[in-house]
């Protein structure tokens, strides 16, 4: 693997880590808002947002795992 492609993979790895960190912060905030939601429509909307954040988190963790594999080759 060329030095340039390793650099690109490392960059993508760090971007995935950053995205995972941001999703963790968003999840914490949305969970707090969900606890404070007083009507069912807000509660449902926030549950949907949390579900979407979870799906994105899983996807970024898959990407990170693949990038770690590629970096270790």
Beta strands, then each sheet from edge to edge (+ up, - down):
end
